Amino acid sequence: MDPHSTQNNRVTSLDIHKDGMFILSGHRDGSVALWDLQEYKLLKHIPDLHQTDVTHVKIYLITKNNAVIHAVSCEDQGGVRLL
């Protein structure tokens, strides 16, 4: 996964998982990215998830080995997506 895919895209929302190991970022282009803070790498990038700026992101659950990720994101026009 190329971490440069989000490099020139302004971050509009962040959430740090309660264990401090992951960050979920929402971006101006409507994309969402999950980052591993221990490995300093991009785990998942979902382009075009929203039509407009992502205004809020929240991580609820990440299981061992990142097998299951539960998160939510919203856009400035009211759209909500479950991840």
Buried (B, 14 or more C-beta within 10 A) or exposed (E): EEEEEBEEBEBBBEBEBEEEBBBBBBBEBBBBBBBBEEEEEBBBBBEEBBEBBBBBBBBEEBEEEEEEBEBBBBBBEEBEBEB
